[in-house]
Amino acid sequence: MLDNEKRGMIRGAIASDPGIHYSELLRRLDMSNGNAAHHLQTLEREGLIWSRNDGRLKRFYPPG
């Protein structure tokens, strides 16, 4: 699971900036919408990150 480079980059960005929103993740990591969505969904399903909606933004957090 975590051996995937993109997932590691996503987790690192979320850990360094808890509450980062989806669009900012795409911008910082230079990822396509579909690619990011797939990896975020996988990470969240495995309990490695969590998210919440904040108005129109979806924000991501490390576990705990």
Backbone bond lengths (Angstrom), bond angles and torsions (degrees), N, CA, C in turn:
res aa  C-N    CA-C-N  psi(-1)  N-CA   C-N-CA  omega(-1)  CA-C   N-CA-C  phi
1 M - - - 1.447 - - 1.533 110.85 -
2 L 1.328 116.92 -55.85 1.456 119.43 -174.80 1.520 113.51 -84.10
3 D 1.326 117.27 -3.73 1.449 118.74 178.51 1.524 111.34 -75.65
4 N 1.315 117.63 -10.09 1.450 121.48 176.76 1.529 108.76 -73.28
5 E 1.323 116.56 123.95 1.465 121.91 -175.53 1.527 112.54 -60.08
6 K 1.313 117.62 -43.67 1.470 120.94 -179.03 1.528 110.94 -63.20
7 R 1.318 117.17 -41.82 1.466 119.70 179.06 1.519 111.13 -64.31
8 G 1.315 116.13 -38.49 1.458 119.89 176.52 1.517 111.76 -63.76
9 M 1.319 116.58 -40.50 1.464 120.90 177.87 1.530 110.88 -64.73
10 I 1.319 116.11 -41.16 1.466 120.14 179.02 1.521 110.06 -63.87
11 R 1.319 117.08 -47.60 1.475 120.33 179.55 1.519 111.32 -60.66
12 G 1.317 116.87 -39.67 1.454 120.47 178.24 1.520 112.27 -63.04
13 A 1.322 116.76 -43.06 1.467 120.85 179.31 1.524 110.78 -64.78
14 I 1.334 116.89 -40.37 1.465 120.87 -179.91 1.521 110.36 -69.58
15 A 1.320 117.35 -39.56 1.469 120.71 179.39 1.528 111.19 -65.84
16 S 1.332 117.29 -37.34 1.462 120.08 -178.25 1.528 112.66 -80.76
17 D 1.327 117.13 -19.43 1.469 121.05 -179.21 1.534 109.64 -142.15
18 P 1.344 117.43 69.95 1.473 119.60 -179.73 1.524 111.31 -55.95
19 G 1.319 115.02 135.21 1.454 120.44 -178.43 1.518 112.86 92.26
20 I 1.332 116.32 6.23 1.462 119.92 178.13 1.526 108.81 -60.01
21 H 1.318 116.41 141.35 1.463 118.43 -178.79 1.527 111.07 -95.68
22 Y 1.312 113.43 162.32 1.465 122.62 -171.88 1.525 112.35 -52.73
23 S 1.314 117.96 -49.53 1.465 120.73 -177.36 1.519 111.96 -63.10
24 E 1.314 116.91 -37.17 1.461 120.50 178.49 1.524 110.63 -67.49
25 L 1.328 117.35 -38.71 1.469 120.00 175.22 1.527 110.69 -59.57
26 L 1.330 116.55 -46.24 1.465 120.34 179.38 1.521 110.51 -58.47
27 R 1.320 116.49 -44.27 1.464 121.25 -177.71 1.532 111.04 -65.94
28 R 1.316 116.62 -49.80 1.472 120.52 -176.92 1.518 113.20 -63.39
29 L 1.323 115.66 -39.17 1.461 119.59 -175.12 1.523 113.36 -96.87
30 D 1.333 116.47 -0.88 1.465 122.21 179.13 1.532 110.77 50.83
31 M 1.338 114.03 54.20 1.466 120.74 -178.77 1.516 110.23 -112.96
32 S 1.323 116.00 153.68 1.459 120.26 174.43 1.522 109.13 -77.11
33 N 1.303 115.51 158.94 1.459 122.02 -178.83 1.529 111.62 -57.95
34 G 1.306 117.56 -50.83 1.468 121.46 -177.46 1.519 113.23 -64.67
35 N 1.319 116.48 -40.63 1.465 121.24 179.85 1.525 110.04 -64.60
36 A 1.319 117.17 -47.23 1.468 121.26 179.79 1.521 110.54 -63.13
37 A 1.329 117.07 -44.27 1.462 120.56 -178.81 1.522 110.99 -59.67
38 H 1.314 116.64 -42.42 1.466 121.07 179.64 1.530 110.88 -61.43
39 H 1.315 117.11 -49.37 1.463 120.86 -177.47 1.528 111.46 -67.74
40 L 1.316 117.55 -40.14 1.462 120.24 178.45 1.524 111.01 -63.91
41 Q 1.315 116.94 -42.13 1.460 120.88 178.78 1.530 110.32 -61.94
42 T 1.326 116.82 -42.72 1.462 120.79 179.06 1.521 110.86 -63.68
43 L 1.324 117.48 -46.96 1.464 121.34 179.84 1.525 111.47 -61.55
44 E 1.325 116.23 -40.61 1.466 119.56 -179.56 1.527 111.00 -69.64
45 R 1.307 117.06 -41.05 1.463 121.20 178.81 1.530 111.25 -60.35
46 E 1.320 116.57 -35.60 1.457 121.62 -179.42 1.532 112.90 -84.97
47 G 1.317 117.58 0.14 1.461 121.66 177.79 1.519 114.45 77.30
48 L 1.321 117.16 18.17 1.459 121.06 -178.34 1.525 112.56 -89.09
49 I 1.324 117.11 -16.69 1.463 124.24 171.95 1.525 106.76 -145.78
50 W 1.326 116.51 168.99 1.459 120.38 171.07 1.518 107.81 -141.92
51 S 1.320 116.15 162.51 1.462 120.48 -177.30 1.514 110.54 -137.61
52 R 1.318 113.65 161.87 1.463 120.23 172.60 1.519 107.53 -149.27
53 N 1.316 115.18 152.66 1.452 120.75 176.38 1.517 109.17 -85.94
54 D 1.320 114.97 136.15 1.457 122.50 179.47 1.522 106.67 -128.67
55 G 1.321 115.42 86.67 1.461 118.92 -172.87 1.518 109.23 66.73
56 R 1.320 115.47 -121.08 1.464 119.87 179.57 1.524 112.93 -89.69
57 L 1.319 117.15 -5.07 1.459 120.94 -177.37 1.522 111.27 -100.49
58 K 1.297 115.60 146.14 1.469 120.99 170.49 1.509 106.49 -107.22
59 R 1.334 115.63 122.71 1.463 121.55 -176.47 1.513 110.38 -109.27
60 F 1.326 116.03 147.37 1.459 122.12 -175.92 1.518 110.63 -120.67
61 Y 1.336 114.65 144.47 1.460 122.59 -175.12 1.522 110.19 -137.06
62 P 1.339 115.86 152.36 1.466 118.58 171.47 1.521 109.61 -72.59
63 P 1.314 119.09 162.37 1.475 120.05 179.62 1.531 110.68 -64.50
64 G 1.334 114.86 153.63 1.466 119.60 178.12 1.445 109.52 89.79
